[in-house]
């Protein structure tokens, strides 16, 4: 599913379109400045559907998925199930932990991609498998720190959710841009 493609050749739109699901979910909260995930059943459903559609589109067009955003999509799908089925214990947990669940889902995807994907958690094909492992491990550590930050600041949507999400994704892009030259 995480088909590795050389990232320097990946068009910018293939990265940006992967943000649409979480932006569609988060924008009302960010603009309002407060979060009530318990009332976000529709947002979770729309975000989850968009995550699936966008992921399929990106993969079918031969581009690489951003594993952080795959984790975000997983979180949106869990939220859609929790609040729309409903699954009360999961809904209560998501409401209590706020954005922490997003970073835990990204961390889980990070571990899996480090184990099974040549592009690792960094989401970048590179000749140097060691570099991919090191970059993925560093990003995984940063994801764990983002999860801790999200828990600590869970009452502030911008500081506890938006800021660590942006930092994590920018760190990924900067790391890919600074990758050692490929032999290909």
C-alpha positions as CSV (number, residue, x, y, z in Angstrom):
1,X,0.0,0.0,0.0
2,X,2.8,2.4,0.7
3,X,4.4,2.1,-2.7
4,X,7.8,3.9,-2.5
5,X,8.4,6.4,-5.2
6,X,11.4,8.8,-5.3
7,X,10.2,11.8,-3.5
8,X,12.1,14.5,-5.4
9,X,10.1,13.5,-8.5
10,X,6.8,13.5,-6.6
11,X,4.7,16.6,-7.5
12,X,3.8,19.0,-4.7
13,X,0.1,18.3,-5.2
14,X,0.6,14.7,-4.2
15,X,1.9,15.7,-0.8
16,X,-0.6,18.6,-0.3
17,X,-3.7,16.6,-1.3
18,X,-3.0,14.2,1.5
19,X,-3.6,17.0,4.0
20,X,-7.2,17.6,2.8
21,X,-8.8,15.0,5.1
22,X,-7.3,16.3,8.3
23,X,-7.8,20.0,7.3
24,X,-11.4,19.3,6.6
25,X,-11.8,17.8,10.0
26,X,-9.7,20.3,12.0
27,X,-10.5,23.7,10.3
28,X,-13.7,24.3,12.2
29,X,-11.9,23.6,15.5
30,X,-8.9,25.8,14.7
31,X,-11.1,28.7,13.6
32,X,-13.3,28.4,16.7
33,X,-10.3,27.9,19.0
34,X,-12.0,25.1,21.0
35,X,-12.5,21.4,20.4
36,X,-15.6,19.3,21.2
37,X,-14.6,16.0,19.6
38,X,-17.8,14.5,21.0
39,X,-19.7,16.6,18.5
40,X,-17.5,15.8,15.5
41,X,-19.2,12.7,14.3
42,X,-19.8,14.2,10.9
43,X,-16.3,15.6,10.7
44,X,-14.8,12.3,11.5
45,X,-17.0,10.6,8.8
46,X,-16.1,13.1,6.1
47,X,-12.4,13.1,7.1
48,X,-12.3,9.3,7.0
49,X,-14.0,9.1,3.6
50,X,-11.6,11.7,2.2
51,X,-8.6,9.9,3.7
52,X,-9.6,6.7,1.9
53,X,-10.3,8.4,-1.4
54,X,-7.2,10.6,-1.4
55,X,-5.0,7.6,-0.4
56,X,-6.3,5.4,-3.2
57,X,-5.9,8.3,-5.7
58,X,-2.3,9.0,-4.6
59,X,-1.3,5.3,-4.7
60,X,-3.1,4.7,-8.1
61,X,-1.2,7.6,-9.6
62,X,2.0,6.0,-8.5
63,X,3.0,8.5,-5.7
64,X,4.1,7.8,-2.2
65,X,1.9,8.2,0.8
66,X,3.0,10.3,3.8
67,X,3.0,7.7,6.6
68,X,2.1,10.4,9.2
69,X,-1.0,11.2,7.2
70,X,-1.8,7.5,6.9
71,X,-1.8,7.4,10.7
72,X,-4.0,10.5,10.7
73,X,-6.4,8.8,8.3
74,X,-6.5,5.8,10.6
75,X,-7.4,8.1,13.5
76,X,-10.1,9.7,11.4
77,X,-11.5,6.2,10.6
78,X,-11.5,5.2,14.3
79,X,-13.3,8.4,15.1
80,X,-15.8,7.8,12.4
81,X,-16.6,4.4,13.8
82,X,-16.5,5.5,17.4
83,X,-18.9,8.4,17.0
84,X,-21.1,7.2,14.1
85,X,-21.7,3.5,14.9
86,X,-21.4,4.4,18.0
87,X,-18.8,2.6,20.0
88,X,-19.1,4.4,23.4
89,X,-15.8,3.3,25.1
90,X,-13.8,4.3,22.0
91,X,-15.7,7.6,21.6
92,X,-15.1,8.4,25.3
93,X,-11.4,7.6,24.9
94,X,-11.0,9.8,21.8
95,X,-12.9,12.7,23.4
96,X,-10.8,12.5,26.6
97,X,-7.4,12.3,24.8
98,X,-8.1,14.8,22.0
99,X,-5.2,14.9,19.4
100,X,-3.2,12.3,21.4
101,X,-5.0,9.6,19.5
102,X,-3.8,11.0,16.2
103,X,-0.2,10.9,17.2
104,X,-0.6,7.4,18.6
105,X,-2.1,6.2,15.3
106,X,0.8,7.9,13.5
107,X,3.3,6.2,15.8
108,X,1.7,2.8,15.1
109,X,1.9,3.4,11.4
110,X,5.5,4.5,11.9
111,X,6.4,1.2,13.6
112,X,4.7,-0.9,10.9
113,X,6.2,1.0,8.0
114,X,9.7,0.8,9.5
115,X,9.2,-3.0,9.6
116,X,7.6,-3.7,6.2
117,X,8.2,-0.7,3.9
118,X,11.4,0.0,2.0
119,X,10.5,3.7,2.2
120,X,10.1,3.4,6.0
121,X,8.3,5.9,8.2
122,X,10.0,8.7,6.4
123,X,8.1,7.7,3.3
124,X,11.0,8.1,0.9
125,X,12.7,5.6,-1.4
126,X,16.4,5.9,-1.2
127,X,19.4,3.7,-2.2
128,X,20.7,3.9,1.3
129,X,18.5,1.6,3.4
130,X,20.5,2.7,6.5
131,X,19.6,6.3,5.9
132,X,15.9,5.4,5.5
133,X,16.1,3.4,8.8
134,X,17.9,6.2,10.7
135,X,15.6,8.9,9.3
136,X,12.5,6.8,10.1
137,X,13.7,6.1,13.6
138,X,14.4,9.8,14.3
139,X,10.9,10.7,13.0
140,X,9.4,7.9,15.2
141,X,11.1,9.5,18.2
142,X,9.8,12.9,17.2
143,X,6.3,11.3,16.9
144,X,6.5,10.0,20.4
145,X,7.5,13.5,21.6
146,X,4.6,14.9,19.7
147,X,2.3,12.5,21.4
148,X,3.6,13.5,24.8
149,X,3.2,17.2,23.9
150,X,-0.4,16.5,22.6
151,X,-1.3,14.9,25.9
152,X,0.3,17.6,28.0
153,X,-1.5,20.4,26.0
154,X,-4.7,18.4,25.2
155,X,-7.0,21.2,26.3
156,X,-5.6,23.6,23.6
157,X,-6.4,22.6,20.1
158,X,-3.8,24.8,18.5
159,X,-0.9,24.1,20.9
160,X,-1.7,20.4,21.6
161,X,-2.8,19.3,18.1
162,X,-2.0,21.8,15.4
163,X,1.6,22.7,16.4
164,X,3.0,19.2,16.9
165,X,1.2,18.1,13.7
166,X,2.9,20.9,11.7
167,X,6.3,20.3,13.4
168,X,6.2,16.6,12.6
169,X,5.3,17.0,9.0
170,X,7.8,19.8,8.4
171,X,10.5,17.7,10.0
172,X,9.6,14.9,7.6
173,X,9.8,17.1,4.5
174,X,13.1,18.8,5.7
175,X,14.6,15.4,6.3
176,X,13.7,14.1,2.8
177,X,15.0,17.3,1.2
178,X,18.3,16.8,3.1
179,X,18.7,13.2,2.1
180,X,22.1,12.2,0.8
181,X,22.3,12.0,-3.0
182,X,21.0,8.8,-4.4
183,X,23.1,6.7,-6.7
184,X,20.3,6.3,-9.2
